Amino acid sequence: MPGYGFAVRLTVTPTGVTFLAPAGAVVSIVIPDTQAGCCNVRNSFCNQVHFINSPQASDAWRSIHPEATILSVEEAWSLGRAIAQRRLAYEQS
């Protein structure tokens, strides 16, 4: 399948994505239902996140994974940060 099996390289920091190759890479995610997501984040969310080397290749991916949502790498970074902040706040309360 186009876009699958190719390396995506990135560098992220606490402030964002600082390097991405190929520059147009995207992320496929499946948003878990609330009940499953609260109990096992790794299986319900993390195992469902995939890097795809281009937006065009993500079209083929979505044709066989219609439950997936495609995000830019920057959007995925923001989502990951928000999830981490929320979990940290919950664990500290």
Backbone atoms as SQL, in Angstrom:
CREATE TABLE atoms (id INTEGER PRIMARY KEY, chain TEXT, resi INTEGER, resn TEXT, atom TEXT, x REAL, y REAL, z REAL);
INSERT INTO atoms VALUES
  (1, 'A', 1, 'MET', 'N', 0.853, -1.173, 0.000),
  (2, 'A', 1, 'MET', 'CA', 0.000, 0.000, 0.000),
  (3, 'A', 1, 'MET', 'C', 0.899, 1.236, 0.000),
  (4, 'A', 2, 'PRO', 'N', 0.621, 2.232, -0.829),
  (5, 'A', 2, 'PRO', 'CA', 1.431, 3.451, -0.825),
  (6, 'A', 2, 'PRO', 'C', 1.405, 4.116, 0.546),
  (7, 'A', 3, 'GLY', 'N', 2.556, 4.588, 0.989),
  (8, 'A', 3, 'GLY', 'CA', 2.630, 5.310, 2.254),
  (9, 'A', 3, 'GLY', 'C', 2.808, 4.435, 3.465),
  (10, 'A', 4, 'TYR', 'N', 2.770, 3.130, 3.280),
  (11, 'A', 4, 'TYR', 'CA', 2.885, 2.210, 4.407),
  (12, 'A', 4, 'TYR', 'C', 4.231, 1.506, 4.326),
  (13, 'A', 5, 'GLY', 'N', 4.919, 1.406, 5.453),
  (14, 'A', 5, 'GLY', 'CA', 6.208, 0.732, 5.476),
  (15, 'A', 5, 'GLY', 'C', 7.381, 1.648, 5.198),
  (16, 'A', 6, 'PHE', 'N', 7.137, 2.937, 5.085),
  (17, 'A', 6, 'PHE', 'CA', 8.198, 3.907, 4.877),
  (18, 'A', 6, 'PHE', 'C', 8.526, 4.585, 6.199),
  (19, 'A', 7, 'ALA', 'N', 9.781, 4.968, 6.350),
  (20, 'A', 7, 'ALA', 'CA', 10.197, 5.637, 7.586),
  (21, 'A', 7, 'ALA', 'C', 9.645, 7.057, 7.647),
  (22, 'A', 8, 'VAL', 'N', 9.177, 7.420, 8.812),
  (23, 'A', 8, 'VAL', 'CA', 8.836, 8.805, 9.130),
  (24, 'A', 8, 'VAL', 'C', 9.724, 9.166, 10.303),
  (25, 'A', 9, 'ARG', 'N', 10.476, 10.237, 10.140),
  (26, 'A', 9, 'ARG', 'CA', 11.384, 10.669, 11.203),
  (27, 'A', 9, 'ARG', 'C', 10.899, 11.995, 11.755),
  (28, 'A', 10, 'LEU', 'N', 10.934, 12.115, 13.079),
  (29, 'A', 10, 'LEU', 'CA', 10.507, 13.363, 13.677),
  (30, 'A', 10, 'LEU', 'C', 11.256, 13.601, 14.975),
  (31, 'A', 11, 'THR', 'N', 11.307, 14.866, 15.325),
  (32, 'A', 11, 'THR', 'CA', 11.839, 15.294, 16.612),
  (33, 'A', 11, 'THR', 'C', 10.786, 16.175, 17.245),
  (34, 'A', 12, 'VAL', 'N', 10.444, 15.856, 18.481),
  (35, 'A', 12, 'VAL', 'CA', 9.478, 16.667, 19.216),
  (36, 'A', 12, 'VAL', 'C', 10.112, 17.131, 20.517),
  (37, 'A', 13, 'THR', 'N', 9.648, 18.260, 20.977),
  (38, 'A', 13, 'THR', 'CA', 10.095, 18.827, 22.245),
  (39, 'A', 13, 'THR', 'C', 8.849, 19.186, 23.042),
  (40, 'A', 14, 'PRO', 'N', 9.011, 19.655, 24.258),
  (41, 'A', 14, 'PRO', 'CA', 7.835, 20.087, 25.014),
  (42, 'A', 14, 'PRO', 'C', 7.066, 21.234, 24.357),
  (43, 'A', 15, 'THR', 'N', 7.683, 21.906, 23.384),
  (44, 'A', 15, 'THR', 'CA', 7.001, 23.026, 22.732),
  (45, 'A', 15, 'THR', 'C', 6.482, 22.702, 21.337),
  (46, 'A', 16, 'GLY', 'N', 6.741, 21.512, 20.814),
  (47, 'A', 16, 'GLY', 'CA', 6.197, 21.171, 19.510),
  (48, 'A', 16, 'GLY', 'C', 7.093, 20.287, 18.674),
  (49, 'A', 17, 'VAL', 'N', 6.715, 20.151, 17.415),
  (50, 'A', 17, 'VAL', 'CA', 7.459, 19.355, 16.448),
  (51, 'A', 17, 'VAL', 'C', 8.547, 20.245, 15.863),
  (52, 'A', 18, 'THR', 'N', 9.802, 19.807, 15.962),
  (53, 'A', 18, 'THR', 'CA', 10.904, 20.628, 15.451),
  (54, 'A', 18, 'THR', 'C', 11.513, 20.071, 14.175),
  (55, 'A', 19, 'PHE', 'N', 11.218, 18.812, 13.842),
  (56, 'A', 19, 'PHE', 'CA', 11.728, 18.206, 12.613),
  (57, 'A', 19, 'PHE', 'C', 10.750, 17.137, 12.175),
  (58, 'A', 20, 'LEU', 'N', 10.476, 17.071, 10.866),
  (59, 'A', 20, 'LEU', 'CA', 9.591, 16.055, 10.316),
  (60, 'A', 20, 'LEU', 'C', 10.040, 15.716, 8.907),
  (61, 'A', 21, 'ALA', 'N', 10.270, 14.434, 8.645),
  (62, 'A', 21, 'ALA', 'CA', 10.631, 13.980, 7.304),
  (63, 'A', 21, 'ALA', 'C', 9.925, 12.649, 7.042),
  (64, 'A', 22, 'PRO', 'N', 9.197, 12.565, 5.955),
  (65, 'A', 22, 'PRO', 'CA', 8.915, 13.618, 4.989),
  (66, 'A', 22, 'PRO', 'C', 8.018, 14.706, 5.588),
  (67, 'A', 23, 'ALA', 'N', 8.174, 15.896, 5.061),
  (68, 'A', 23, 'ALA', 'CA', 7.493, 17.065, 5.630),
  (69, 'A', 23, 'ALA', 'C', 5.973, 16.934, 5.624),
  (70, 'A', 24, 'GLY', 'N', 5.410, 16.181, 4.698),
  (71, 'A', 24, 'GLY', 'CA', 3.959, 16.044, 4.611),
  (72, 'A', 24, 'GLY', 'C', 3.381, 14.858, 5.360),
  (73, 'A', 25, 'ALA', 'N', 4.176, 14.186, 6.165),
  (74, 'A', 25, 'ALA', 'CA', 3.681, 13.016, 6.898),
  (75, 'A', 25, 'ALA', 'C', 2.480, 13.391, 7.761),
  (76, 'A', 26, 'VAL', 'N', 1.602, 12.427, 7.945),
  (77, 'A', 26, 'VAL', 'CA', 0.397, 12.624, 8.758),
  (78, 'A', 26, 'VAL', 'C', 0.282, 11.474, 9.755),
  (79, 'A', 27, 'VAL', 'N', -0.685, 11.582, 10.637),
  (80, 'A', 27, 'VAL', 'CA', -0.908, 10.565, 11.661),
  (81, 'A', 27, 'VAL', 'C', -2.346, 10.074, 11.558),
  (82, 'A', 28, 'SER', 'N', -2.504, 8.773, 11.599),
  (83, 'A', 28, 'SER', 'CA', -3.823, 8.149, 11.639),
  (84, 'A', 28, 'SER', 'C', -4.094, 7.754, 13.081),
  (85, 'A', 29, 'ILE', 'N', -5.239, 8.168, 13.603),
  (86, 'A', 29, 'ILE', 'CA', -5.613, 7.778, 14.966),
  (87, 'A', 29, 'ILE', 'C', -7.028, 7.222, 14.963),
  (88, 'A', 30, 'VAL', 'N', -7.303, 6.402, 15.938),
  (89, 'A', 30, 'VAL', 'CA', -8.659, 5.934, 16.194),
  (90, 'A', 30, 'VAL', 'C', -8.999, 6.411, 17.591),
  (91, 'A', 31, 'ILE', 'N', -10.027, 7.207, 17.690),
  (92, 'A', 31, 'ILE', 'CA', -10.435, 7.743, 18.984),
  (93, 'A', 31, 'ILE', 'C', -11.272, 6.679, 19.690),
  (94, 'A', 32, 'PRO', 'N', -10.806, 6.229, 20.860),
  (95, 'A', 32, 'PRO', 'CA', -11.531, 5.161, 21.553),
  (96, 'A', 32, 'PRO', 'C', -12.832, 5.665, 22.156),
  (97, 'A', 33, 'ASP', 'N', -13.750, 4.724, 22.381),
  (98, 'A', 33, 'ASP', 'CA', -14.945, 5.133, 23.106),
  (99, 'A', 33, 'ASP', 'C', -14.542, 5.434, 24.547),
  (100, 'A', 34, 'THR', 'N', -15.335, 6.199, 25.221),
  (101, 'A', 34, 'THR', 'CA', -14.994, 6.693, 26.556),
  (102, 'A', 34, 'THR', 'C', -14.693, 5.567, 27.533),
  (103, 'A', 35, 'GLN', 'N', -15.500, 4.552, 27.552),
  (104, 'A', 35, 'GLN', 'CA', -15.319, 3.480, 28.526),
  (105, 'A', 35, 'GLN', 'C', -14.020, 2.720, 28.280),
  (106, 'A', 36, 'ALA', 'N', -13.731, 2.356, 27.047),
  (107, 'A', 36, 'ALA', 'CA', -12.502, 1.620, 26.752),
  (108, 'A', 36, 'ALA', 'C', -11.278, 2.494, 26.961),
  (109, 'A', 37, 'GLY', 'N', -11.367, 3.767, 26.575),
  (110, 'A', 37, 'GLY', 'CA', -10.228, 4.663, 26.662),
  (111, 'A', 37, 'GLY', 'C', -9.772, 4.958, 28.069),
  (112, 'A', 38, 'CYS', 'N', -10.672, 4.904, 29.026),
  (113, 'A', 38, 'CYS', 'CA', -10.291, 5.244, 30.396),
  (114, 'A', 38, 'CYS', 'C', -9.564, 4.108, 31.085),
  (115, 'A', 39, 'CYS', 'N', -9.716, 2.916, 30.607),
  (116, 'A', 39, 'CYS', 'CA', -9.169, 1.760, 31.319),
  (117, 'A', 39, 'CYS', 'C', -7.826, 1.291, 30.778),
  (118, 'A', 40, 'ASN', 'N', -7.635, 1.306, 29.489),
  (119, 'A', 40, 'ASN', 'CA', -6.404, 0.800, 28.902),
  (120, 'A', 40, 'ASN', 'C', -6.008, 1.689, 27.735),
  (121, 'A', 41, 'VAL', 'N', -5.338, 2.776, 28.044),
  (122, 'A', 41, 'VAL', 'CA', -4.977, 3.762, 27.028),
  (123, 'A', 41, 'VAL', 'C', -4.077, 3.153, 25.966),
  (124, 'A', 42, 'ARG', 'N', -3.134, 2.317, 26.374),
  (125, 'A', 42, 'ARG', 'CA', -2.203, 1.736, 25.399),
  (126, 'A', 42, 'ARG', 'C', -2.947, 0.919, 24.348),
  (127, 'A', 43, 'ASN', 'N', -3.827, 0.023, 24.755),
  (128, 'A', 43, 'ASN', 'CA', -4.539, -0.809, 23.785),
  (129, 'A', 43, 'ASN', 'C', -5.614, -0.055, 23.026),
  (130, 'A', 44, 'SER', 'N', -6.321, 0.841, 23.691),
  (131, 'A', 44, 'SER', 'CA', -7.446, 1.500, 23.035),
  (132, 'A', 44, 'SER', 'C', -7.033, 2.722, 22.227),
  (133, 'A', 45, 'PHE', 'N', -5.860, 3.293, 22.511),
  (134, 'A', 45, 'PHE', 'CA', -5.450, 4.499, 21.794),
  (135, 'A', 45, 'PHE', 'C', -4.059, 4.354, 21.182),
  (136, 'A', 46, 'CYS', 'N', -3.046, 4.150, 21.993),
  (137, 'A', 46, 'CYS', 'CA', -1.665, 4.156, 21.500),
  (138, 'A', 46, 'CYS', 'C', -1.430, 3.130, 20.391),
  (139, 'A', 47, 'ASN', 'N', -1.980, 1.937, 20.538),
  (140, 'A', 47, 'ASN', 'CA', -1.784, 0.906, 19.522),
  (141, 'A', 47, 'ASN', 'C', -2.527, 1.212, 18.224),
  (142, 'A', 48, 'GLN', 'N', -3.345, 2.249, 18.220),
  (143, 'A', 48, 'GLN', 'CA', -4.131, 2.611, 17.044),
  (144, 'A', 48, 'GLN', 'C', -3.596, 3.859, 16.342),
  (145, 'A', 49, 'VAL', 'N', -2.393, 4.297, 16.703),
  (146, 'A', 49, 'VAL', 'CA', -1.794, 5.496, 16.113),
  (147, 'A', 49, 'VAL', 'C', -0.722, 5.059, 15.119),
  (148, 'A', 50, 'HIS', 'N', -0.813, 5.570, 13.885),
  (149, 'A', 50, 'HIS', 'CA', 0.137, 5.190, 12.835),
  (150, 'A', 50, 'HIS', 'C', 0.591, 6.431, 12.075),
  (151, 'A', 51, 'PHE', 'N', 1.889, 6.475, 11.756),
  (152, 'A', 51, 'PHE', 'CA', 2.419, 7.529, 10.896),
  (153, 'A', 51, 'PHE', 'C', 2.288, 7.077, 9.451),
  (154, 'A', 52, 'ILE', 'N', 1.895, 7.996, 8.590),
  (155, 'A', 52, 'ILE', 'CA', 1.751, 7.742, 7.156),
  (156, 'A', 52, 'ILE', 'C', 2.529, 8.837, 6.441),
  (157, 'A', 53, 'ASN', 'N', 3.258, 8.454, 5.377),
  (158, 'A', 53, 'ASN', 'CA', 4.221, 9.395, 4.807),
  (159, 'A', 53, 'ASN', 'C', 3.644, 10.546, 3.990),
  (160, 'A', 54, 'SER', 'N', 2.346, 10.551, 3.696),
  (161, 'A', 54, 'SER', 'CA', 1.778, 11.683, 2.952),
  (162, 'A', 54, 'SER', 'C', 0.259, 11.711, 3.107),
  (163, 'A', 55, 'PRO', 'N', -0.329, 12.891, 2.919),
  (164, 'A', 55, 'PRO', 'CA', -1.799, 12.963, 2.953),
  (165, 'A', 55, 'PRO', 'C', -2.443, 12.099, 1.864),
  (166, 'A', 56, 'GLN', 'N', -1.802, 12.011, 0.699),
  (167, 'A', 56, 'GLN', 'CA', -2.352, 11.196, -0.386),
  (168, 'A', 56, 'GLN', 'C', -2.385, 9.720, 0.010),
  (169, 'A', 57, 'ALA', 'N', -1.324, 9.250, 0.657),
  (170, 'A', 57, 'ALA', 'CA', -1.286, 7.855, 1.095),
  (171, 'A', 57, 'ALA', 'C', -2.325, 7.592, 2.179),
  (172, 'A', 58, 'SER', 'N', -2.676, 8.619, 2.933),
  (173, 'A', 58, 'SER', 'CA', -3.677, 8.425, 3.988),
  (174, 'A', 58, 'SER', 'C', -5.053, 8.124, 3.402),
  (175, 'A', 59, 'ASP', 'N', -5.307, 8.552, 2.169),
  (176, 'A', 59, 'ASP', 'CA', -6.587, 8.229, 1.528),
  (177, 'A', 59, 'ASP', 'C', -6.738, 6.718, 1.364),
  (178, 'A', 60, 'ALA', 'N', -5.661, 6.052, 0.920),
  (179, 'A', 60, 'ALA', 'CA', -5.691, 4.596, 0.771),
  (180, 'A', 60, 'ALA', 'C', -5.850, 3.927, 2.131),
  (181, 'A', 61, 'TRP', 'N', -5.167, 4.453, 3.140),
  (182, 'A', 61, 'TRP', 'CA', -5.266, 3.911, 4.499),
  (183, 'A', 61, 'TRP', 'C', -6.706, 4.005, 5.004),
  (184, 'A', 62, 'ARG', 'N', -7.325, 5.173, 4.817),
  (185, 'A', 62, 'ARG', 'CA', -8.701, 5.371, 5.297),
  (186, 'A', 62, 'ARG', 'C', -9.694, 4.488, 4.552),
  (187, 'A', 63, 'SER', 'N', -9.377, 4.117, 3.319),
  (188, 'A', 63, 'SER', 'CA', -10.308, 3.260, 2.582),
  (189, 'A', 63, 'SER', 'C', -10.431, 1.882, 3.227),
  (190, 'A', 64, 'ILE', 'N', -9.387, 1.430, 3.931),
  (191, 'A', 64, 'ILE', 'CA', -9.474, 0.138, 4.616),
  (192, 'A', 64, 'ILE', 'C', -9.590, 0.288, 6.136),
  (193, 'A', 65, 'HIS', 'N', -9.449, 1.529, 6.629),
  (194, 'A', 65, 'HIS', 'CA', -9.610, 1.830, 8.059),
  (195, 'A', 65, 'HIS', 'C', -10.535, 3.043, 8.202),
  (196, 'A', 66, 'PRO', 'N', -11.822, 2.884, 7.876),
  (197, 'A', 66, 'PRO', 'CA', -12.730, 4.041, 7.889),
  (198, 'A', 66, 'PRO', 'C', -12.931, 4.654, 9.274),
  (199, 'A', 67, 'GLU', 'N', -12.581, 3.926, 10.328),
  (200, 'A', 67, 'GLU', 'CA', -12.715, 4.457, 11.684),
  (201, 'A', 67, 'GLU', 'C', -11.591, 5.429, 12.040),
  (202, 'A', 68, 'ALA', 'N', -10.586, 5.516, 11.189),
  (203, 'A', 68, 'ALA', 'CA', -9.423, 6.361, 11.469),
  (204, 'A', 68, 'ALA', 'C', -9.717, 7.833, 11.189),
  (205, 'A', 69, 'THR', 'N', -9.066, 8.675, 11.957),
  (206, 'A', 69, 'THR', 'CA', -9.063, 10.117, 11.735),
  (207, 'A', 69, 'THR', 'C', -7.641, 10.493, 11.367),
  (208, 'A', 70, 'ILE', 'N', -7.473, 11.304, 10.335),
  (209, 'A', 70, 'ILE', 'CA', -6.140, 11.716, 9.895),
  (210, 'A', 70, 'ILE', 'C', -5.857, 13.110, 10.431),
  (211, 'A', 71, 'LEU', 'N', -4.713, 13.250, 11.088),
  (212, 'A', 71, 'LEU', 'CA', -4.270, 14.532, 11.641),
  (213, 'A', 71, 'LEU', 'C', -2.898, 14.876, 11.093),
  (214, 'A', 72, 'SER', 'N', -2.605, 16.164, 11.033),
  (215, 'A', 72, 'SER', 'CA', -1.222, 16.555, 10.764),
  (216, 'A', 72, 'SER', 'C', -0.394, 16.123, 11.970),
  (217, 'A', 73, 'VAL', 'N', 0.910, 16.025, 11.796),
  (218, 'A', 73, 'VAL', 'CA', 1.764, 15.643, 12.922),
  (219, 'A', 73, 'VAL', 'C', 1.674, 16.695, 14.024),
  (220, 'A', 74, 'GLU', 'N', 1.557, 17.955, 13.647),
  (221, 'A', 74, 'GLU', 'CA', 1.421, 19.025, 14.645),
  (222, 'A', 74, 'GLU', 'C', 0.120, 18.886, 15.434),
  (223, 'A', 75, 'GLU', 'N', -0.966, 18.555, 14.735),
  (224, 'A', 75, 'GLU', 'CA', -2.243, 18.334, 15.428),
  (225, 'A', 75, 'GLU', 'C', -2.148, 17.140, 16.377),
  (226, 'A', 76, 'ALA', 'N', -1.486, 16.076, 15.925),
  (227, 'A', 76, 'ALA', 'CA', -1.323, 14.894, 16.775),
  (228, 'A', 76, 'ALA', 'C', -0.475, 15.225, 18.000),
  (229, 'A', 77, 'TRP', 'N', 0.564, 16.041, 17.816),
  (230, 'A', 77, 'TRP', 'CA', 1.391, 16.463, 18.955),
  (231, 'A', 77, 'TRP', 'C', 0.527, 17.225, 19.962),
  (232, 'A', 78, 'SER', 'N', -0.287, 18.149, 19.473),
  (233, 'A', 78, 'SER', 'CA', -1.159, 18.926, 20.365),
  (234, 'A', 78, 'SER', 'C', -2.139, 18.024, 21.108),
  (235, 'A', 79, 'LEU', 'N', -2.703, 17.055, 20.409),
  (236, 'A', 79, 'LEU', 'CA', -3.623, 16.114, 21.040),
  (237, 'A', 79, 'LEU', 'C', -2.901, 15.298, 22.109),
  (238, 'A', 80, 'GLY', 'N', -1.726, 14.788, 21.777),
  (239, 'A', 80, 'GLY', 'CA', -0.953, 14.014, 22.743),
  (240, 'A', 80, 'GLY', 'C', -0.604, 14.820, 23.974),
  (241, 'A', 81, 'ARG', 'N', -0.240, 16.068, 23.764),
  (242, 'A', 81, 'ARG', 'CA', 0.085, 16.937, 24.901),
  (243, 'A', 81, 'ARG', 'C', -1.149, 17.148, 25.787),
  (244, 'A', 82, 'ALA', 'N', -2.292, 17.399, 25.160),
  (245, 'A', 82, 'ALA', 'CA', -3.525, 17.612, 25.929),
  (246, 'A', 82, 'ALA', 'C', -3.896, 16.363, 26.727),
  (247, 'A', 83, 'ILE', 'N', -3.757, 15.195, 26.118),
  (248, 'A', 83, 'ILE', 'CA', -4.065, 13.946, 26.823),
  (249, 'A', 83, 'ILE', 'C', -3.119, 13.760, 28.001),
  (250, 'A', 84, 'ALA', 'N', -1.832, 13.991, 27.777),
  (251, 'A', 84, 'ALA', 'CA', -0.846, 13.828, 28.851),
  (252, 'A', 84, 'ALA', 'C', -1.113, 14.802, 29.996),
  (253, 'A', 85, 'GLN', 'N', -1.429, 16.047, 29.662),
  (254, 'A', 85, 'GLN', 'CA', -1.712, 17.034, 30.707),
  (255, 'A', 85, 'GLN', 'C', -2.946, 16.646, 31.518),
  (256, 'A', 86, 'ARG', 'N', -3.960, 16.173, 30.834),
  (257, 'A', 86, 'ARG', 'CA', -5.196, 15.782, 31.525),
  (258, 'A', 86, 'ARG', 'C', -4.960, 14.579, 32.437),
  (259, 'A', 87, 'ARG', 'N', -4.220, 13.595, 31.939),
  (260, 'A', 87, 'ARG', 'CA', -3.923, 12.410, 32.767),
  (261, 'A', 87, 'ARG', 'C', -3.073, 12.787, 33.970),
  (262, 'A', 88, 'LEU', 'N', -2.090, 13.652, 33.764),
  (263, 'A', 88, 'LEU', 'CA', -1.234, 14.080, 34.869),
  (264, 'A', 88, 'LEU', 'C', -2.052, 14.819, 35.923),
  (265, 'A', 89, 'ALA', 'N', -2.924, 15.715, 35.487),
  (266, 'A', 89, 'ALA', 'CA', -3.769, 16.459, 36.428),
  (267, 'A', 89, 'ALA', 'C', -4.679, 15.505, 37.197),
  (268, 'A', 90, 'TYR', 'N', -5.223, 14.510, 36.508),
  (269, 'A', 90, 'TYR', 'CA', -6.105, 13.537, 37.158),
  (270, 'A', 90, 'TYR', 'C', -5.339, 12.731, 38.204),
  (271, 'A', 91, 'GLU', 'N', -4.125, 12.284, 37.839),
  (272, 'A', 91, 'GLU', 'CA', -3.327, 11.474, 38.762),
  (273, 'A', 91, 'GLU', 'C', -2.869, 12.276, 39.973),
  (274, 'A', 92, 'GLN', 'N', -2.716, 13.578, 39.815),
  (275, 'A', 92, 'GLN', 'CA', -2.267, 14.416, 40.925),
  (276, 'A', 92, 'GLN', 'C', -3.416, 14.867, 41.823),
  (277, 'A', 93, 'SER', 'N', -4.644, 14.655, 41.380),
  (278, 'A', 93, 'SER', 'CA', -5.790, 15.104, 42.191),
  (279, 'A', 93, 'SER', 'C', -6.204, 14.061, 43.202);
